[in-house]
């Protein structure tokens, strides 16, 4: 069932001063906008999904549950990170709860699972899911993404590894899901085009209980390993990586969610010095984030990361679009057009969209450091105005197959 109730358990949640938006009454002739949040609150991706819910509620409550003069009502659905559940829950949000706008889902495989439904029902959707083809070869006209495609940030990390870190040989490991496949494929492409070699690729199941068998086969004659994990899996891998005595044998670098702030709070010195790449860091000093990150940390006891910031930024994009259409959110075509034309300052920095509904924005190389007793992702390098197509010609990029587990072909693997 979807719910309007907001129960957050634990001591961090107890510190929260905001509450779930109450059912709003239409003012005058104005209708209440119903927002559906499709997130994950159970399973290995739950840490990020809970952050999505917390951030959206924070955004709405900061505005007295009103966006650009329009009262809002929030419905939350938990998919458990299962594609079939994503399908049934989005139907529930649209057909039972009659939502006008969808936020979410979290995972790339969930977005792909509900793609046809979103198109058929013309539901304006703002998602953190990174599935490449949602904004590439099979673009969904009802979908915008203010975060990143799977490979948009890994292109950047590959460039950094080849040109700044001077790595020549690398291994890769990622969750065996679309997000992991696409992220690693983009990394491989750019790294090898810059003279590097990917000599090993490993893909544990998303729900792998232990990484021992993968660590046992990991090649150690490499400069570094790229982590393409989601949820808490990066944290669990790094901990076992250190337990196996591998930390001094190769460097670790990671993708957008490998050491997200939502799991970094559970780590210790084993995380220090690890570099990851993302379009956000809680340490960003822009005016919006200077308010958002401390407020989130005060409410929940830890810094916002990919999922929290992505949903908070999506809230800002939605609010700007509602203002553009002067509150006439029921005009779906006009609202969708306004979403795609949005150009605003957000917690991640400036946000604007390409012709496919994907953000063009800054991407950051970050390094784990200790600050005031907590671990943080400190920005060490900024790549400005990064496109999902990297430096490639758009038409040429789209004429190639989508990134997968096996594309582009890995020509330098060693047995």
N, C-alpha and C positions, 0 to 999 in steps of 0.2 A: 504494500500500500504506500502511496505517497503520503506525506505528512506536512502539516504546517507547524507542528510542534517542534521545539528546538531544545533537546536535552543533550548537553555536553557534559560528559562525565570526567571525573578526575580533578585534581587540584588546580591544574592550569585553567580548566574551564570554569572552575569556581570563581576565578579572579575576573571573569568576564563581566562587564557592566552592561553589555547590550543584550537585547532579547530578540526573538524572532518577530518579524513584521506581523502585526495583527491584521485581521481581515479589514480592509479599508472600504469605507463607503464612498461611492461616487459623489463628487462634489458638483452641484449644479447638474448640468447635462453631461459632465465628464464621466467616462467609464473608468473603472479601476483596471489597471494593467496587471495581468496575471503572468508571473514569470515562473517557469519550470526549471529547476536545477537538477540535472541528471549527473549524479556523482557516485562515488564508491566509498562505502562506510564499513565494509567487511572485506576480508581477504588481504592478499599481499600488497594491494594498491591503496589500502584504506588510509594510510597516513596522509597521502596527497589529497584524497577525496574529502576527508574531514577538513583539511585546510581550505579547500574550495568553498565548502559550506560556511565555515567561520568567516572567511574573507568577504563573501557576498553579503552575509548578514551584517557584518561590520559596515560595509559600504552603504547599505540601505538605511541602517539605523543612524549613521552619521547625517543622513539627509531626511530624518524623520519619516522614513519609508515613502519618500516622494522624490521622483526623478523629473526634473524640468517641469515641475508643477503638476505632475501626474501621480496619483496615489498608486502604490503597488502592493501586490499580494504574492507571497512566495510559497511555492510548493516544492518539496524536496523528495527525490526518489533515489534509492540505493540499488545500483545494478549488481553489486558484488564483484564487479569487474568481469562479468560473464556476458558475451555477445547476445545470447538469447534473452537474457534478462534486460539488456539495454533495449532490445526491440519491444518487449512487453511493457517496460516502464515508460518508454517514450509514448507509446500508445495510450497508456493510462493518463499521462500528463496532458496530452493533447485532447483525447476524446472524453475523458472523465472530468479532468480539472479545467479543461478549456483554456490552456495557457496561450498567450499571445506570442511569447518569445521563449526560446529554449537556451539555457546556458549549460555547457557541457556537450558531450560526455568527457570523461577523463582520458581514456585510452584510445589509441589509434584503431585497434580492432573493434572497439565499440562504435566509433564514428563510421567506420566502413559498414558495420552491421545495420546502422539506421539511416544510411545515406539515401537510399531510395525512398524511405518513408518521409524524410524531411522534404525531399523534392516534390513528392506527390501531394503532400499536404501544405506546401509552401509556408513552412515554419521558419521565420528568421532565427538563426542559430549562431551563437557566439561560443566558440569552443576552445579548450586548451589542448585538445587531441591533435597529435602531430602528423596524422596520416598524410603522406605526400600528395596523393592523387586527388584528395578533396579540394586542393587548390592548384592542380596541375593538369594532367592529361584528361581527367574526368571531373572538371570543376563543378562544384555544387553552387548554383546561383543563390542559394539561401543560407550560405555558410560563410562566416568570416572568422579569422583567427588572428588574435592580437599577440600571440606568443611566438610560435616558430613552427615550421615544418620539421620533420624528424632530422633531416640532414642539414638544415639551414645553419645550425650552430656547430655541427660536427665538421662541416666544411672548414669552418674557422679554426677549430682545434687542430685539424690536419695541417693546415697552413702554418700554424704556430709551431707544431711539432717538427715540421720539416725545415722551416726557415729560421726560427728562433732557438728552439731546443736542439736543432741539428741532429735529430734522430734519423737513423738509417734503416733499422730493422725493428719491426713492431709486431706484437700479437694483439688480437682483439677478442673480447668476450662480451656477450650481450644476451639478454633474455630472448628466448626463441619465440618472439612475437613480431608483428609487423614493425612496431616502433624500433625494436632492437635491430632488425634486419636493415631497415632504411637508414638508421643512424650510422651503423657500421659501414654500410655500403658507401655512403657519402664520404665518410672519413677515409676509407680505402682509396676511393677514386682520387681525391685531392692529394693525399699523401704520396701515392705512387706516381701521380703526374708530376710531383715535385722531386722525384728521384728516390723516394723511399720504397721499402718492400714490406708488405704484410706477409709474414711467414706462417702465421697460424690464426685460425678463426674457430672460436668455441661458442656454442649456443646452448646453455643449460635451459631446462624448462622454467617458465615463469615461476612455478611453484616448487622449484627444487628445494628440498629440505636441507641440503648440505652441498658444499662445493668441493669437497675433498677429492672426488674422482677427477674433476676438471683441473684442480690445482696440481694433482699428481702427474698430469700429462702436459702441463704448461711448459713451454720452452723457456729456458733461462738465458739463452744466448741472444737476447734482444735488448734494445735500449729502453723499451717501455711497453706497457700494455694499456690499451684503450678500453674503458669500461662503458658499455651501453646498457646500463641497468635502469630500471624504474622502481618506484616504491622504496621499500626497505632493503632491496636486494644488494645494492651497492655497499651499504653499511655492513651487511652480513658477509659479503665477499671480502671486503678489505680486512675485516677482523680475522677471517680464516687465512687470508693471504699472509698476514703478519705472523699468525700462529705457525704457519708452515715455514717460517724463516726466509721468505722471499723478498722482503722489503729492501734489503741491501743488494739484491741481484738485478733489479730493474725498477724503473720509475713507473708510477701509476698516473695516468691522466684519464679524465672522464668526461662524459657527455652531460647534457643539461640536468639530468636528474640522478646522476650517479651518487653525488653527495649533497643532495638537496638539504636545505636548512631544516626541513621537517624531520630528517633522520640524523643530521649532523649533531643535534643536541644530545644524542644518545652515544656519541663517540668520544674517544679520548685521544691521547697523543698519537695513536696509530694513523690519525687523519692529517696530522700536521704536515704542511708542505705539499700536499697533493693539489694539483691544478685541475680545474674543471672549466667547462665553457657553458655560458648561458646568456640569455638576453636580459637577465636580472641578477642583482645581488642586493641583499638587505642593507649593504654598506653604501649603496649609491647615495650621493649627496644632493640630488635634485630636490627642488622645493616640495613636490608631492610626496616623494618617498621619505623626506625628512620628517613628515608628519605620520605617514602610514606605518613605516617599520617600527618606530618606537611605540605607537599605539597598539599595534598587533602584539609586540613583545610584552607590553604591560598587561594586556588582556589574557595572554595564553602562556607566557613564560618562555617563549622561544621566538626566534626570528621568522618572518615570512619567507617562503621560498617560491619555487616555480609555480606550484598549484595555487597557493594563496595569492601571490602577486598577479598571476595570470587571470584569475577570476576577478580580482579587484580592478585590474586594468580593463577587463571586459565590461565591468559595471560602468566605468567612466565612458567607454565607447558607446554603450547603450544610452547613457544619459545625454551625451552630445547629440546622438541621432534623434532622440525624442525632442530635444530642443529644436533641432533643424526642421522637423516636421510639425513643430508648434503643438505638440501633444497629440497629434492625430495618429497614434500608433496603430490603430485598427486598419489603416491603409498599409497593408503589408508591403506592396511594391515600393511605396514612397519610403517606408521605414528601412527597407533593405538597401535601397539606393543611398539613403542617408548614412547608414552604417558603413558602407564601402567608401564613402567620400570623407569620412571622419579624418581629421588631422588635428590632434591635440597633444598636450603635454600630460604625461601620466607618471605613475610610480617607476616605470621602467625607462622613462625618457620620452622623446617624441614618438608618436605612433601615427603612421599613415599606411594605406593599403595599396597593393598593386592591383592590376586589372582582374586578378583571380581571387581577390578577397584575403590574401595573405599579407601579413605585416612586412613592411620594410623598416628596419630599425637597427639600433646599435646592438652589438653582441660583445660580451666581455670574457676575457680570460681571467679566472679567479684562482686564488691560492688560499688554502685553509691556514688560518692563523688564530692565535689565541688573543682575545681582546676582552678586558674586564672580566676575566674568568670564564668566558664562553668561547666556543669555536665559531669563527665567521669565515665567509668567503670574500676575501679582500680582492678588489679589482686591481690587476697588475697591468692590464693592457685592454684597450678598446678598439674594436673594429667598427667604424661608423657605417651606418646606412647599408646594412647587409641585406641582400635579396635572397629569396629562396632559390634563385638560380645561380647564386654565387657570382662568379665573374664570367659565366658562360653566356653565350648567345641564347636568348629565351627560346627561339624556334628550334635551334639545334638541340637544346636540352630536352625539350618536350617531344622531339622526334625519337629520342632514345627510350628504351623501356624504363618503367619505374624501378627505383632501387628495390632489390630483394635480397634474400639470403645468398643468392648465387649470381646476382648482377650488380655491378660489373664483375666479369669473371676474375677470379683470383689466380694470377699467373705465377706467383712467387711462393706458393705454399710449399712447406717442407714436411716430409713425412717423419 
